[in-house]
Amino acid sequence: MKERVRLHELIEIEKTVQFQQIYFRKQVVSQSDNKCLVEAHHVAKIGKVEITDVSSEYHNQVVMRLEINGKETTFTEYMSVREFERWIKNFMIPLRELIYAWVKVNNI
C-alpha cells in the first residue's frame, strides 16, 4: 500500500510542473555538463517530466528527468518524496500560480 501512495505522490508532483511555464527561484545547472539551464528568478518552459523514487533502506533518493527549454537534464536529490515535493514547491513555481498570487495581493 505504501508504494501506491508514493507512486501517486510522484505523479501529482510531475503534473504540477509538466508542460508549464515555471518561475525558478534558484539557478538550475545541468548535472551532466555543468551548464546553466535557467538563471535564478527567471521563467522557463518545462516539457516532459519523469520523477522516480530510487530510495533504498539506507538512504532516500529521488531522480527527476525533465526537459527545460527543450534541453533534457537529470537531477538526483538525496531526500524523501515529501521533502522533494516541498523542494519543488519552493524552487519551481508555476507562472499561473505566481500571477494569481500577485493579483490577489494587489486586489486587481
Gaussian input, Z-matrix of N, CA and C with variables (Angstrom, degrees):
# hf/3-21g

backbone

0 1
 N
 C     1     B1
 C     2     B2     1     A1
 N     3     B3     2     A2     1     D1
 C     4     B4     3     A3     2     D2
 C     5     B5     4     A4     3     D3
 N     6     B6     5     A5     4     D4
 C     7     B7     6     A6     5     D5
 C     8     B8     7     A7     6     D6
 N     9     B9     8     A8     7     D7
 C    10    B10     9     A9     8     D8
 C    11    B11    10    A10     9     D9
 N    12    B12    11    A11    10    D10
 C    13    B13    12    A12    11    D11
 C    14    B14    13    A13    12    D12
 N    15    B15    14    A14    13    D13
 C    16    B16    15    A15    14    D14
 C    17    B17    16    A16    15    D15
 N    18    B18    17    A17    16    D16
 C    19    B19    18    A18    17    D17
 C    20    B20    19    A19    18    D18
 N    21    B21    20    A20    19    D19
 C    22    B22    21    A21    20    D20
 C    23    B23    22    A22    21    D21
 N    24    B24    23    A23    22    D22
 C    25    B25    24    A24    23    D23
 C    26    B26    25    A25    24    D24
 N    27    B27    26    A26    25    D25
 C    28    B28    27    A27    26    D26
 C    29    B29    28    A28    27    D27
 N    30    B30    29    A29    28    D28
 C    31    B31    30    A30    29    D29
 C    32    B32    31    A31    30    D30
 N    33    B33    32    A32    31    D31
 C    34    B34    33    A33    32    D32
 C    35    B35    34    A34    33    D33
 N    36    B36    35    A35    34    D34
 C    37    B37    36    A36    35    D35
 C    38    B38    37    A37    36    D36
 N    39    B39    38    A38    37    D37
 C    40    B40    39    A39    38    D38
 C    41    B41    40    A40    39    D39
 N    42    B42    41    A41    40    D40
 C    43    B43    42    A42    41    D41
 C    44    B44    43    A43    42    D42
 N    45    B45    44    A44    43    D43
 C    46    B46    45    A45    44    D44
 C    47    B47    46    A46    45    D45
 N    48    B48    47    A47    46    D46
 C    49    B49    48    A48    47    D47
 C    50    B50    49    A49    48    D48
 N    51    B51    50    A50    49    D49
 C    52    B52    51    A51    50    D50
 C    53    B53    52    A52    51    D51
 N    54    B54    53    A53    52    D52
 C    55    B55    54    A54    53    D53
 C    56    B56    55    A55    54    D54
 N    57    B57    56    A56    55    D55
 C    58    B58    57    A57    56    D56
 C    59    B59    58    A58    57    D57
 N    60    B60    59    A59    58    D58
 C    61    B61    60    A60    59    D59
 C    62    B62    61    A61    60    D60
 N    63    B63    62    A62    61    D61
 C    64    B64    63    A63    62    D62
 C    65    B65    64    A64    63    D63
 N    66    B66    65    A65    64    D64
 C    67    B67    66    A66    65    D65
 C    68    B68    67    A67    66    D66
 N    69    B69    68    A68    67    D67
 C    70    B70    69    A69    68    D68
 C    71    B71    70    A70    69    D69
 N    72    B72    71    A71    70    D70
 C    73    B73    72    A72    71    D71
 C    74    B74    73    A73    72    D72
 N    75    B75    74    A74    73    D73
 C    76    B76    75    A75    74    D74
 C    77    B77    76    A76    75    D75
 N    78    B78    77    A77    76    D76
 C    79    B79    78    A78    77    D77
 C    80    B80    79    A79    78    D78
 N    81    B81    80    A80    79    D79
 C    82    B82    81    A81    80    D80
 C    83    B83    82    A82    81    D81
 N    84    B84    83    A83    82    D82
 C    85    B85    84    A84    83    D83
 C    86    B86    85    A85    84    D84
 N    87    B87    86    A86    85    D85
 C    88    B88    87    A87    86    D86
 C    89    B89    88    A88    87    D87
 N    90    B90    89    A89    88    D88
 C    91    B91    90    A90    89    D89
 C    92    B92    91    A91    90    D90
 N    93    B93    92    A92    91    D91
 C    94    B94    93    A93    92    D92
 C    95    B95    94    A94    93    D93
 N    96    B96    95    A95    94    D94
 C    97    B97    96    A96    95    D95
 C    98    B98    97    A97    96    D96
 N    99    B99    98    A98    97    D97
 C   100   B100    99    A99    98    D98
 C   101   B101   100   A100    99    D99
 N   102   B102   101   A101   100   D100
 C   103   B103   102   A102   101   D101
 C   104   B104   103   A103   102   D102
 N   105   B105   104   A104   103   D103
 C   106   B106   105   A105   104   D104
 C   107   B107   106   A106   105   D105
 N   108   B108   107   A107   106   D106
 C   109   B109   108   A108   107   D107
 C   110   B110   109   A109   108   D108
 N   111   B111   110   A110   109   D109
 C   112   B112   111   A111   110   D110
 C   113   B113   112   A112   111   D111
 N   114   B114   113   A113   112   D112
 C   115   B115   114   A114   113   D113
 C   116   B116   115   A115   114   D114
 N   117   B117   116   A116   115   D115
 C   118   B118   117   A117   116   D116
 C   119   B119   118   A118   117   D117
 N   120   B120   119   A119   118   D118
 C   121   B121   120   A120   119   D119
 C   122   B122   121   A121   120   D120
 N   123   B123   122   A122   121   D121
 C   124   B124   123   A123   122   D122
 C   125   B125   124   A124   123   D123
 N   126   B126   125   A125   124   D124
 C   127   B127   126   A126   125   D125
 C   128   B128   127   A127   126   D126
 N   129   B129   128   A128   127   D127
 C   130   B130   129   A129   128   D128
 C   131   B131   130   A130   129   D129
 N   132   B132   131   A131   130   D130
 C   133   B133   132   A132   131   D131
 C   134   B134   133   A133   132   D132
 N   135   B135   134   A134   133   D133
 C   136   B136   135   A135   134   D134
 C   137   B137   136   A136   135   D135
 N   138   B138   137   A137   136   D136
 C   139   B139   138   A138   137   D137
 C   140   B140   139   A139   138   D138
 N   141   B141   140   A140   139   D139
 C   142   B142   141   A141   140   D140
 C   143   B143   142   A142   141   D141
 N   144   B144   143   A143   142   D142
 C   145   B145   144   A144   143   D143
 C   146   B146   145   A145   144   D144
 N   147   B147   146   A146   145   D145
 C   148   B148   147   A147   146   D146
 C   149   B149   148   A148   147   D147
 N   150   B150   149   A149   148   D148
 C   151   B151   150   A150   149   D149
 C   152   B152   151   A151   150   D150
 N   153   B153   152   A152   151   D151
 C   154   B154   153   A153   152   D152
 C   155   B155   154   A154   153   D153
 N   156   B156   155   A155   154   D154
 C   157   B157   156   A156   155   D155
 C   158   B158   157   A157   156   D156
 N   159   B159   158   A158   157   D157
 C   160   B160   159   A159   158   D158
 C   161   B161   160   A160   159   D159
 N   162   B162   161   A161   160   D160
 C   163   B163   162   A162   161   D161
 C   164   B164   163   A163   162   D162
 N   165   B165   164   A164   163   D163
 C   166   B166   165   A165   164   D164
 C   167   B167   166   A166   165   D165
 N   168   B168   167   A167   166   D166
 C   169   B169   168   A168   167   D167
 C   170   B170   169   A169   168   D168
 N   171   B171   170   A170   169   D169
 C   172   B172   171   A171   170   D170
 C   173   B173   172   A172   171   D171
 N   174   B174   173   A173   172   D172
 C   175   B175   174   A174   173   D173
 C   176   B176   175   A175   174   D174
 N   177   B177   176   A176   175   D175
 C   178   B178   177   A177   176   D176
 C   179   B179   178   A178   177   D177
 N   180   B180   179   A179   178   D178
 C   181   B181   180   A180   179   D179
 C   182   B182   181   A181   180   D180
 N   183   B183   182   A182   181   D181
 C   184   B184   183   A183   182   D182
 C   185   B185   184   A184   183   D183
 N   186   B186   185   A185   184   D184
 C   187   B187   186   A186   185   D185
 C   188   B188   187   A187   186   D186
 N   189   B189   188   A188   187   D187
 C   190   B190   189   A189   188   D188
 C   191   B191   190   A190   189   D189
 N   192   B192   191   A191   190   D190
 C   193   B193   192   A192   191   D191
 C   194   B194   193   A193   192   D192
 N   195   B195   194   A194   193   D193
 C   196   B196   195   A195   194   D194
 C   197   B197   196   A196   195   D195
 N   198   B198   197   A197   196   D196
 C   199   B199   198   A198   197   D197
 C   200   B200   199   A199   198   D198
 N   201   B201   200   A200   199   D199
 C   202   B202   201   A201   200   D200
 C   203   B203   202   A202   201   D201
 N   204   B204   203   A203   202   D202
 C   205   B205   204   A204   203   D203
 C   206   B206   205   A205   204   D204
 N   207   B207   206   A206   205   D205
 C   208   B208   207   A207   206   D206
 C   209   B209   208   A208   207   D207
 N   210   B210   209   A209   208   D208
 C   211   B211   210   A210   209   D209
 C   212   B212   211   A211   210   D210
 N   213   B213   212   A212   211   D211
 C   214   B214   213   A213   212   D212
 C   215   B215   214   A214   213   D213
 N   216   B216   215   A215   214   D214
 C   217   B217   216   A216   215   D215
 C   218   B218   217   A217   216   D216
 N   219   B219   218   A218   217   D217
 C   220   B220   219   A219   218   D218
 C   221   B221   220   A220   219   D219
 N   222   B222   221   A221   220   D220
 C   223   B223   222   A222   221   D221
 C   224   B224   223   A223   222   D222
 N   225   B225   224   A224   223   D223
 C   226   B226   225   A225   224   D224
 C   227   B227   226   A226   225   D225
 N   228   B228   227   A227   226   D226
 C   229   B229   228   A228   227   D227
 C   230   B230   229   A229   228   D228
 N   231   B231   230   A230   229   D229
 C   232   B232   231   A231   230   D230
 C   233   B233   232   A232   231   D231
 N   234   B234   233   A233   232   D232
 C   235   B235   234   A234   233   D233
 C   236   B236   235   A235   234   D234
 N   237   B237   236   A236   235   D235
 C   238   B238   237   A237   236   D236
 C   239   B239   238   A238   237   D237
 N   240   B240   239   A239   238   D238
 C   241   B241   240   A240   239   D239
 C   242   B242   241   A241   240   D240
 N   243   B243   242   A242   241   D241
 C   244   B244   243   A243   242   D242
 C   245   B245   244   A244   243   D243
 N   246   B246   245   A245   244   D244
 C   247   B247   246   A246   245   D245
 C   248   B248   247   A247   246   D246
 N   249   B249   248   A248   247   D247
 C   250   B250   249   A249   248   D248
 C   251   B251   250   A250   249   D249
 N   252   B252   251   A251   250   D250
 C   253   B253   252   A252   251   D251
 C   254   B254   253   A253   252   D252
 N   255   B255   254   A254   253   D253
 C   256   B256   255   A255   254   D254
 C   257   B257   256   A256   255   D255
 N   258   B258   257   A257   256   D256
 C   259   B259   258   A258   257   D257
 C   260   B260   259   A259   258   D258
 N   261   B261   260   A260   259   D259
 C   262   B262   261   A261   260   D260
 C   263   B263   262   A262   261   D261
 N   264   B264   263   A263   262   D262
 C   265   B265   264   A264   263   D263
 C   266   B266   265   A265   264   D264
 N   267   B267   266   A266   265   D265
 C   268   B268   267   A267   266   D266
 C   269   B269   268   A268   267   D267
 N   270   B270   269   A269   268   D268
 C   271   B271   270   A270   269   D269
 C   272   B272   271   A271   270   D270
 N   273   B273   272   A272   271   D271
 C   274   B274   273   A273   272   D272
 C   275   B275   274   A274   273   D273
 N   276   B276   275   A275   274   D274
 C   277   B277   276   A276   275   D275
 C   278   B278   277   A277   276   D276
 N   279   B279   278   A278   277   D277
 C   280   B280   279   A279   278   D278
 C   281   B281   280   A280   279   D279
 N   282   B282   281   A281   280   D280
 C   283   B283   282   A282   281   D281
 C   284   B284   283   A283   282   D282
 N   285   B285   284   A284   283   D283
 C   286   B286   285   A285   284   D284
 C   287   B287   286   A286   285   D285
 N   288   B288   287   A287   286   D286
 C   289   B289   288   A288   287   D287
 C   290   B290   289   A289   288   D288
 N   291   B291   290   A290   289   D289
 C   292   B292   291   A291   290   D290
 C   293   B293   292   A292   291   D291
 N   294   B294   293   A293   292   D292
 C   295   B295   294   A294   293   D293
 C   296   B296   295   A295   294   D294
 N   297   B297   296   A296   295   D295
 C   298   B298   297   A297   296   D296
 C   299   B299   298   A298   297   D297
 N   300   B300   299   A299   298   D298
 C   301   B301   300   A300   299   D299
 C   302   B302   301   A301   300   D300
 N   303   B303   302   A302   301   D301
 C   304   B304   303   A303   302   D302
 C   305   B305   304   A304   303   D303
 N   306   B306   305   A305   304   D304
 C   307   B307   306   A306   305   D305
 C   308   B308   307   A307   306   D306
 N   309   B309   308   A308   307   D307
 C   310   B310   309   A309   308   D308
 C   311   B311   310   A310   309   D309
 N   312   B312   311   A311   310   D310
 C   313   B313   312   A312   311   D311
 C   314   B314   313   A313   312   D312
 N   315   B315   314   A314   313   D313
 C   316   B316   315   A315   314   D314
 C   317   B317   316   A316   315   D315
 N   318   B318   317   A317   316   D316
 C   319   B319   318   A318   317   D317
 C   320   B320   319   A319   318   D318
 N   321   B321   320   A320   319   D319
 C   322   B322   321   A321   320   D320
 C   323   B323   322   A322   321   D321

   B1=1.4574
   B2=1.5302
   B3=1.3205
   B4=1.4580
   B5=1.5262
   B6=1.3383
   B7=1.4603
   B8=1.5267
   B9=1.3283
   B10=1.4633
   B11=1.5262
   B12=1.3243
   B13=1.4661
   B14=1.5228
   B15=1.3149
   B16=1.4608
   B17=1.5269
   B18=1.3331
   B19=1.4593
   B20=1.5231
   B21=1.3219
   B22=1.4588
   B23=1.5297
   B24=1.3216
   B25=1.4666
   B26=1.5231
   B27=1.3252
   B28=1.4668
   B29=1.5194
   B30=1.3227
   B31=1.4658
   B32=1.5232
   B33=1.3298
   B34=1.4645
   B35=1.5316
   B36=1.3205
   B37=1.4680
   B38=1.5263
   B39=1.3292
   B40=1.4680
   B41=1.5214
   B42=1.3314
   B43=1.4684
   B44=1.5258
   B45=1.3305
   B46=1.4605
   B47=1.5227
   B48=1.3358
   B49=1.4659
   B50=1.5274
   B51=1.3344
   B52=1.4627
   B53=1.5283
   B54=1.3288
   B55=1.4666
   B56=1.5324
   B57=1.3188
   B58=1.4577
   B59=1.5225
   B60=1.3215
   B61=1.4551
   B62=1.5233
   B63=1.3345
   B64=1.4555
   B65=1.5204
   B66=1.3302
   B67=1.4584
   B68=1.5232
   B69=1.3220
   B70=1.4614
   B71=1.5222
   B72=1.3168
   B73=1.4601
   B74=1.5172
   B75=1.3079
   B76=1.4524
   B77=1.5282
   B78=1.3219
   B79=1.4592
   B80=1.5259
   B81=1.3247
   B82=1.4593
   B83=1.5180
   B84=1.3110
   B85=1.4594
   B86=1.5197
   B87=1.3202
   B88=1.4569
   B89=1.5204
   B90=1.3199
   B91=1.4578
   B92=1.5230
   B93=1.3181
   B94=1.4610
   B95=1.5242
   B96=1.3247
   B97=1.4709
   B98=1.5278
   B99=1.3272
   B100=1.4724
   B101=1.5222
   B102=1.3132
   B103=1.4642
   B104=1.5236
   B105=1.3164
   B106=1.4595
   B107=1.5247
   B108=1.3195
   B109=1.4587
   B110=1.5208
   B111=1.3316
   B112=1.4598
   B113=1.5250
   B114=1.3190
   B115=1.4627
   B116=1.5271
   B117=1.3112
   B118=1.4619
   B119=1.5254
   B120=1.3147
   B121=1.4663
   B122=1.5274
   B123=1.3273
   B124=1.4569
   B125=1.5263
   B126=1.3178
   B127=1.4601
   B128=1.5195
   B129=1.3307
   B130=1.4637
   B131=1.5220
   B132=1.3152
   B133=1.4640
   B134=1.5210
   B135=1.3259
   B136=1.4584
   B137=1.5222
   B138=1.3191
   B139=1.4633
   B140=1.5130
   B141=1.3210
   B142=1.4629
   B143=1.5268
   B144=1.3249
   B145=1.4629
   B146=1.5227
   B147=1.3250
   B148=1.4657
   B149=1.5218
   B150=1.3192
   B151=1.4609
   B152=1.5223
   B153=1.3217
   B154=1.4582
   B155=1.5207
   B156=1.3206
   B157=1.4643
   B158=1.5263
   B159=1.3169
   B160=1.4692
   B161=1.5312
   B162=1.3246
   B163=1.4616
   B164=1.5262
   B165=1.3095
   B166=1.4617
   B167=1.5215
   B168=1.3114
   B169=1.4605
   B170=1.5244
   B171=1.3334
   B172=1.4653
   B173=1.5242
   B174=1.3203
   B175=1.4635
   B176=1.5282
   B177=1.3273
   B178=1.4617
   B179=1.5133
   B180=1.3216
   B181=1.4608
   B182=1.5254
   B183=1.3258
   B184=1.4543
   B185=1.5222
   B186=1.3308
   B187=1.4613
   B188=1.5225
   B189=1.3330
   B190=1.4568
   B191=1.5241
   B192=1.3267
   B193=1.4613
   B194=1.5214
   B195=1.3240
   B196=1.4493
   B197=1.5134
   B198=1.2992
   B199=1.4576
   B200=1.5258
   B201=1.3387
   B202=1.4648
   B203=1.5190
   B204=1.3273
   B205=1.4682
   B206=1.5287
   B207=1.3352
   B208=1.4607
   B209=1.5186
   B210=1.3300
   B211=1.4703
   B212=1.5256
   B213=1.3348
   B214=1.4592
   B215=1.5190
   B216=1.3314
   B217=1.4579
   B218=1.5197
   B219=1.3111
   B220=1.4623
   B221=1.5220
   B222=1.3203
   B223=1.4579
   B224=1.5156
   B225=1.2997
   B226=1.4573
   B227=1.5181
   B228=1.3082
   B229=1.4588
   B230=1.5204
   B231=1.3150
   B232=1.4563
   B233=1.5185
   B234=1.3408
   B235=1.4517
   B236=1.5214
   B237=1.3103
   B238=1.4607
   B239=1.5294
   B240=1.3257
   B241=1.4633
   B242=1.5252
   B243=1.3255
   B244=1.4726
   B245=1.5317
   B246=1.3168
   B247=1.4673
   B248=1.5230
   B249=1.3189
   B250=1.4583
   B251=1.5251
   B252=1.3158
   B253=1.4651
   B254=1.5270
   B255=1.3355
   B256=1.4731
   B257=1.5242
   B258=1.3386
   B259=1.4639
   B260=1.5262
   B261=1.3339
   B262=1.4740
   B263=1.5263
   B264=1.3252
   B265=1.4663
   B266=1.5218
   B267=1.3287
   B268=1.4640
   B269=1.5186
   B270=1.3259
   B271=1.4590
   B272=1.5244
   B273=1.3231
   B274=1.4626
   B275=1.5269
   B276=1.3205
   B277=1.4587
   B278=1.5274
   B279=1.3490
   B280=1.4645
   B281=1.5301
   B282=1.3144
   B283=1.4619
   B284=1.5258
   B285=1.3245
   B286=1.4648
   B287=1.5285
   B288=1.3428
   B289=1.4693
   B290=1.5229
   B291=1.3117
   B292=1.4603
   B293=1.5327
   B294=1.3226
   B295=1.4661
   B296=1.5267
   B297=1.3363
   B298=1.4618
   B299=1.5298
   B300=1.3228
   B301=1.4660
   B302=1.5256
   B303=1.3364
   B304=1.4652
   B305=1.5265
   B306=1.3302
   B307=1.4674
   B308=1.5301
   B309=1.3151
   B310=1.4607
   B311=1.5279
   B312=1.3155
   B313=1.4676
   B314=1.5240
   B315=1.3247
   B316=1.4638
   B317=1.5236
   B318=1.3247
   B319=1.4719
   B320=1.5174
   B321=1.3142
   B322=1.4710
   B323=1.5074
   A1=111.01
   A2=116.99
   A3=121.17
   A4=111.34
   A5=118.14
   A6=121.71
   A7=111.63
   A8=118.10
   A9=120.78
   A10=110.98
   A11=115.76
   A12=120.23
   A13=109.60
   A14=117.19
   A15=120.61
   A16=110.25
   A17=117.56
   A18=120.74
   A19=109.88
   A20=116.76
   A21=121.20
   A22=110.57
   A23=117.08
   A24=121.13
   A25=111.27
   A26=117.06
   A27=120.65
   A28=111.08
   A29=117.20
   A30=120.75
   A31=110.26
   A32=117.69
   A33=121.08
   A34=111.32
   A35=117.06
   A36=120.45
   A37=109.82
   A38=117.45
   A39=121.30
   A40=110.65
   A41=117.21
   A42=121.48
   A43=111.95
   A44=116.76
   A45=121.03
   A46=111.77
   A47=117.49
   A48=120.20
   A49=114.78
   A50=117.99
   A51=120.37
   A52=111.84
   A53=115.84
   A54=124.45
   A55=112.22
   A56=116.48
   A57=122.79
   A58=109.99
   A59=114.76
   A60=119.73
   A61=104.78
   A62=115.68
   A63=121.01
   A64=109.99
   A65=115.48
   A66=122.61
   A67=106.98
   A68=116.81
   A69=121.76
   A70=109.87
   A71=116.98
   A72=121.66
   A73=111.30
   A74=116.29
   A75=121.90
   A76=108.18
   A77=117.05
   A78=121.20
   A79=109.52
   A80=116.12
   A81=120.76
   A82=108.86
   A83=115.44
   A84=121.79
   A85=108.03
   A86=116.39
   A87=120.41
   A88=108.87
   A89=116.61
   A90=119.80
   A91=111.88
   A92=117.51
   A93=119.27
   A94=112.71
   A95=118.14
   A96=119.30
   A97=114.01
   A98=117.53
   A99=123.43
   A100=114.10
   A101=117.57
   A102=121.28
   A103=109.08
   A104=115.85
   A105=120.57
   A106=108.71
   A107=116.62
   A108=120.76
   A109=111.52
   A110=116.69
   A111=121.41
   A112=108.42
   A113=115.83
   A114=120.71
   A115=108.95
   A116=116.35
   A117=120.86
   A118=109.31
   A119=116.18
   A120=124.59
   A121=112.54
   A122=116.54
   A123=122.32
   A124=109.38
   A125=115.68
   A126=122.22
   A127=108.55
   A128=116.18
   A129=121.50
   A130=108.87
   A131=115.72
   A132=122.23
   A133=108.31
   A134=116.07
   A135=121.95
   A136=108.69
   A137=115.63
   A138=121.49
   A139=109.81
   A140=115.07
   A141=120.62
   A142=110.70
   A143=115.17
   A144=121.66
   A145=107.92
   A146=115.65
   A147=120.79
   A148=107.79
   A149=115.89
   A150=121.22
   A151=108.34
   A152=115.91
   A153=121.64
   A154=109.83
   A155=115.48
   A156=121.16
   A157=107.31
   A158=117.12
   A159=121.69
   A160=110.48
   A161=115.77
   A162=121.04
   A163=110.88
   A164=114.29
   A165=120.65
   A166=107.38
   A167=116.66
   A168=118.71
   A169=112.13
   A170=117.21
   A171=121.38
   A172=113.95
   A173=117.73
   A174=119.75
   A175=110.61
   A176=115.02
   A177=121.72
   A178=108.27
   A179=116.57
   A180=120.17
   A181=109.27
   A182=115.24
   A183=122.08
   A184=107.61
   A185=116.35
   A186=121.85
   A187=107.64
   A188=116.52
   A189=121.41
   A190=109.00
   A191=115.42
   A192=121.42
   A193=106.41
   A194=116.53
   A195=118.86
   A196=111.62
   A197=113.43
   A198=122.20
   A199=107.03
   A200=116.28
   A201=122.02
   A202=107.85
   A203=116.55
   A204=121.93
   A205=111.40
   A206=116.12
   A207=121.30
   A208=115.70
   A209=118.12
   A210=121.15
   A211=109.52
   A212=115.34
   A213=119.66
   A214=111.02
   A215=115.97
   A216=121.43
   A217=109.57
   A218=116.20
   A219=122.52
   A220=109.38
   A221=115.30
   A222=121.68
   A223=108.88
   A224=116.69
   A225=122.22
   A226=107.65
   A227=116.23
   A228=121.39
   A229=108.62
   A230=116.34
   A231=121.04
   A232=109.28
   A233=115.14
   A234=121.92
   A235=108.58
   A236=116.30
   A237=120.86
   A238=109.15
   A239=115.72
   A240=120.51
   A241=110.04
   A242=117.71
   A243=121.48
   A244=111.16
   A245=116.94
   A246=120.83
   A247=110.28
   A248=116.83
   A249=121.39
   A250=110.63
   A251=116.29
   A252=120.55
   A253=110.48
   A254=117.58
   A255=120.82
   A256=111.05
   A257=117.33
   A258=122.31
   A259=110.25
   A260=116.39
   A261=121.37
   A262=109.66
   A263=117.27
   A264=120.80
   A265=112.45
   A266=117.55
   A267=121.11
   A268=113.35
   A269=117.97
   A270=120.42
   A271=115.41
   A272=118.68
   A273=121.63
   A274=108.49
   A275=116.90
   A276=121.48
   A277=109.52
   A278=117.66
   A279=119.18
   A280=110.19
   A281=116.44
   A282=122.11
   A283=111.57
   A284=117.57
   A285=120.36
   A286=111.56
   A287=117.46
   A288=121.11
   A289=111.25
   A290=116.43
   A291=121.23
   A292=110.39
   A293=116.55
   A294=121.19
   A295=110.36
   A296=116.59
   A297=120.61
   A298=110.92
   A299=117.03
   A300=121.06
   A301=110.81
   A302=117.37
   A303=121.15
   A304=110.45
   A305=116.79
   A306=121.37
   A307=110.07
   A308=116.85
   A309=121.46
   A310=111.27
   A311=117.53
   A312=121.93
   A313=111.09
   A314=116.76
   A315=121.01
   A316=113.47
   A317=117.55
   A318=123.14
   A319=113.29
   A320=116.49
   A321=120.23
   A322=109.42
   D1=-39.62
   D2=-178.69
   D3=-59.57
   D4=-41.05
   D5=-179.53
   D6=-63.68
   D7=-37.70
   D8=178.85
   D9=-63.04
   D10=-42.26
   D11=179.02
   D12=-62.87
   D13=-43.74
   D14=-179.98
   D15=-63.13
   D16=-42.23
   D17=178.96
   D18=-61.65
   D19=-44.18
   D20=178.88
   D21=-60.84
   D22=-42.44
   D23=178.78
   D24=-61.79
   D25=-42.54
   D26=179.76
   D27=-63.97
   D28=-40.73
   D29=178.73
   D30=-63.19
   D31=-40.70
   D32=178.17
   D33=-63.80
   D34=-40.45
   D35=177.74
   D36=-63.98
   D37=-43.80
   D38=178.50
   D39=-58.79
   D40=-44.62
   D41=-178.80
   D42=-62.90
   D43=-29.99
   D44=-178.63
   D45=-62.35
   D46=-38.37
   D47=-173.68
   D48=-111.73
   D49=-17.43
   D50=-175.30
   D51=-65.96
   D52=133.65
   D53=178.14
   D54=55.52
   D55=39.31
   D56=-179.88
   D57=-121.86
   D58=162.12
   D59=166.01
   D60=-91.78
   D61=123.89
   D62=-172.77
   D63=-119.04
   D64=135.04
   D65=173.74
   D66=-90.46
   D67=123.82
   D68=-178.92
   D69=-99.46
   D70=124.77
   D71=176.73
   D72=-83.37
   D73=-16.75
   D74=-174.19
   D75=-129.51
   D76=146.00
   D77=177.20
   D78=-63.01
   D79=138.46
   D80=178.91
   D81=-112.11
   D82=120.46
   D83=-179.24
   D84=-115.05
   D85=132.15
   D86=176.17
   D87=-64.04
   D88=129.88
   D89=-179.34
   D90=-75.12
   D91=-17.78
   D92=-177.38
   D93=-82.90
   D94=-37.94
   D95=-175.84
   D96=-126.91
   D97=8.87
   D98=177.48
   D99=56.31
   D100=27.21
   D101=175.30
   D102=-96.33
   D103=142.20
   D104=177.83
   D105=-74.61
   D106=121.00
   D107=177.88
   D108=-91.55
   D109=-33.67
   D110=179.28
   D111=-143.91
   D112=128.65
   D113=174.55
   D114=-75.21
   D115=155.38
   D116=175.93
   D117=-61.85
   D118=143.65
   D119=177.62
   D120=65.11
   D121=34.89
   D122=175.13
   D123=-125.29
   D124=162.34
   D125=178.37
   D126=-103.11
   D127=139.72
   D128=178.22
   D129=-134.97
   D130=154.81
   D131=177.16
   D132=-91.60
   D133=124.47
   D134=179.78
   D135=-100.44
   D136=135.33
   D137=176.29
   D138=-101.09
   D139=-124.57
   D140=-179.38
   D141=-66.36
   D142=145.85
   D143=176.89
   D144=-136.01
   D145=132.76
   D146=174.92
   D147=-136.39
   D148=121.05
   D149=-179.24
   D150=-115.85
   D151=130.59
   D152=-178.02
   D153=-127.98
   D154=132.18
   D155=175.38
   D156=-90.99
   D157=112.33
   D158=-179.30
   D159=-112.81
   D160=31.65
   D161=-179.00
   D162=-66.08
   D163=151.05
   D164=173.83
   D165=-122.17
   D166=-175.30
   D167=178.59
   D168=-71.04
   D169=-12.50
   D170=-176.39
   D171=-99.66
   D172=-25.94
   D173=-179.48
   D174=-156.99
   D175=156.88
   D176=174.49
   D177=-93.59
   D178=139.30
   D179=179.45
   D180=-154.51
   D181=131.16
   D182=177.59
   D183=-122.76
   D184=133.45
   D185=177.59
   D186=-112.47
   D187=129.82
   D188=178.49
   D189=-121.36
   D190=121.09
   D191=173.72
   D192=-106.09
   D193=125.83
   D194=-179.92
   D195=-147.61
   D196=162.04
   D197=179.34
   D198=-108.16
   D199=120.08
   D200=179.63
   D201=-116.77
   D202=119.20
   D203=-177.85
   D204=48.83
   D205=41.21
   D206=176.41
   D207=84.63
   D208=-2.99
   D209=-179.84
   D210=-109.67
   D211=128.15
   D212=-179.93
   D213=-83.76
   D214=140.86
   D215=177.76
   D216=-148.81
   D217=165.24
   D218=-179.38
   D219=-129.74
   D220=135.80
   D221=175.96
   D222=-121.44
   D223=139.40
   D224=174.71
   D225=-118.33
   D226=123.82
   D227=179.74
   D228=-121.12
   D229=130.65
   D230=178.55
   D231=-90.79
   D232=82.06
   D233=-179.67
   D234=-157.22
   D235=165.88
   D236=178.10
   D237=-75.16
   D238=169.43
   D239=178.76
   D240=-61.51
   D241=-41.63
   D242=178.64
   D243=-62.20
   D244=-45.25
   D245=178.19
   D246=-63.35
   D247=-39.55
   D248=179.39
   D249=-64.54
   D250=-40.84
   D251=177.62
   D252=-60.46
   D253=-43.56
   D254=176.78
   D255=-64.44
   D256=-39.38
   D257=178.54
   D258=-60.21
   D259=-46.05
   D260=178.28
   D261=-59.69
   D262=-47.63
   D263=-177.45
   D264=-64.71
   D265=-28.68
   D266=179.22
   D267=-81.12
   D268=-33.98
   D269=-171.36
   D270=-112.66
   D271=-14.29
   D272=-179.15
   D273=-129.64
   D274=94.29
   D275=-174.49
   D276=-103.95
   D277=122.92
   D278=175.92
   D279=-57.80
   D280=135.82
   D281=-176.12
   D282=-58.32
   D283=-38.81
   D284=-179.77
   D285=-60.72
   D286=-37.69
   D287=177.63
   D288=-68.24
   D289=-37.98
   D290=179.15
   D291=-65.15
   D292=-43.86
   D293=178.77
   D294=-65.26
   D295=-43.97
   D296=178.76
   D297=-58.58
   D298=-44.63
   D299=179.41
   D300=-63.76
   D301=-40.23
   D302=179.98
   D303=-64.88
   D304=-44.23
   D305=179.03
   D306=-62.18
   D307=-42.06
   D308=-179.35
   D309=-64.18
   D310=-43.95
   D311=-179.74
   D312=-66.20
   D313=-37.31
   D314=-177.23
   D315=-91.16
   D316=6.74
   D317=177.12
   D318=51.93
   D319=45.61
   D320=179.88
   D321=-94.90

